[in-house]
């Protein structure tokens, strides 16, 4: 009987709730790209990763999309001139390693546009 109670306790200890995320991104800038008054300068990207073991972990991450966007914007060098980010794409990759570890990687890619 003690073994059954111990076994149930172990199952409860290692069971967990899981949270998933689905990202939709928006920004507050509205730009009309119908005229040819801009030039695409470069493409930038940023990534963020979180790993979970048995559903636990990743709690030091504010949000994978937010962290990936911050990394991307740091490398974009938008200071000076009339530059903006356009055509932002979010890729989410999920890896399962032996059913024990789950690893999420979010990558944001965008174009740097400069207006004339």
C-alpha positions as CSV (number, residue, x, y, z in Angstrom):
1,X,0.0,0.0,0.0
2,X,2.9,2.4,0.8
3,X,4.4,1.7,-2.6
4,X,1.1,2.7,-4.3
5,X,0.9,5.9,-2.4
6,X,4.5,6.6,-3.1
7,X,4.0,5.9,-6.8
8,X,1.0,8.2,-6.9
9,X,3.0,10.9,-5.2
10,X,5.8,10.6,-7.8
11,X,3.2,10.8,-10.7
12,X,1.7,13.9,-9.2
13,X,5.1,15.5,-8.5
14,X,6.2,15.0,-12.2
15,X,2.9,16.0,-13.8
16,X,2.5,19.6,-14.8
17,X,0.4,22.0,-16.7
18,X,1.7,23.3,-20.0
19,X,1.2,26.6,-21.6
20,X,1.4,27.3,-25.3
21,X,1.7,30.5,-27.2
22,X,0.6,31.7,-30.6
23,X,2.0,35.0,-31.6
24,X,0.4,37.7,-33.6
25,X,2.5,40.8,-34.0
26,X,1.5,44.4,-34.7
27,X,3.2,47.7,-34.6
28,X,1.9,51.2,-34.3
29,X,3.4,52.5,-37.5
30,X,1.3,52.8,-40.7
31,X,3.3,53.2,-43.8
32,X,2.1,53.5,-47.4
33,X,4.4,51.4,-49.6
34,X,2.5,52.0,-52.9
35,X,4.9,54.7,-54.1
36,X,8.5,54.0,-54.8
37,X,9.8,56.5,-52.3
38,X,11.7,53.9,-50.3
39,X,14.7,51.6,-50.6
40,X,15.1,48.2,-48.9
41,X,18.5,48.4,-47.3
42,X,19.0,45.1,-45.5
43,X,17.4,42.1,-43.8
44,X,17.8,41.6,-40.0
45,X,16.8,38.8,-37.7
46,X,16.7,38.0,-34.0
47,X,16.1,34.8,-32.0
48,X,15.1,33.8,-28.5
49,X,15.0,30.3,-27.1
50,X,13.4,28.6,-24.0
51,X,13.8,25.0,-22.9
52,X,11.4,23.1,-20.6
53,X,12.2,19.8,-18.8
54,X,9.0,17.8,-18.0
55,X,7.2,21.1,-18.6
56,X,9.3,23.1,-16.1
57,X,11.6,25.9,-17.0
58,X,11.7,28.9,-19.2
59,X,10.4,31.2,-16.5
60,X,13.2,33.7,-16.9
61,X,11.8,34.6,-20.3
62,X,9.5,37.6,-20.6
63,X,8.2,36.5,-23.9
64,X,10.0,34.8,-26.7
65,X,8.6,37.1,-29.4
66,X,9.4,40.2,-27.4
67,X,13.0,39.0,-26.7
68,X,13.5,38.1,-30.4
69,X,12.2,41.5,-31.5
70,X,14.5,43.3,-29.1
71,X,17.5,41.3,-30.4
72,X,16.5,42.1,-34.0
73,X,16.0,45.8,-33.3
74,X,19.4,46.1,-31.6
75,X,21.1,44.7,-34.7
76,X,19.0,46.9,-37.1
77,X,20.7,50.2,-36.3
78,X,17.7,52.4,-37.0
79,X,19.1,55.5,-35.5
80,X,19.7,58.3,-38.0
81,X,17.8,58.8,-41.2
82,X,14.2,57.8,-41.9
83,X,14.5,54.1,-41.5
84,X,11.8,51.6,-40.4
85,X,11.2,47.9,-40.1
86,X,8.9,46.3,-42.6
87,X,7.7,42.8,-43.6
88,X,8.2,41.3,-40.2
89,X,7.9,37.5,-40.2
90,X,7.7,35.3,-37.0
91,X,8.9,31.7,-37.2
92,X,8.3,29.3,-34.2
93,X,10.2,26.1,-34.0
94,X,9.4,23.4,-31.4
95,X,11.8,20.5,-30.7
96,X,10.9,17.5,-28.6
97,X,13.9,15.6,-27.2
98,X,13.0,12.1,-26.0
99,X,9.7,13.5,-24.8
100,X,11.4,14.9,-21.8
101,X,12.8,18.3,-23.0
102,X,10.8,20.7,-25.1
103,X,12.7,23.5,-26.8
104,X,11.0,26.6,-28.3
105,X,12.9,28.9,-30.6
106,X,11.3,32.0,-32.0
107,X,13.0,33.9,-34.9
108,X,11.9,37.2,-36.2
109,X,13.0,38.4,-39.6
110,X,12.3,41.8,-41.2
111,X,13.5,44.2,-43.9
112,X,15.1,47.6,-43.1
113,X,13.4,50.2,-45.3
114,X,14.8,53.8,-45.7
115,X,12.5,56.5,-47.1
116,X,13.7,59.1,-49.5
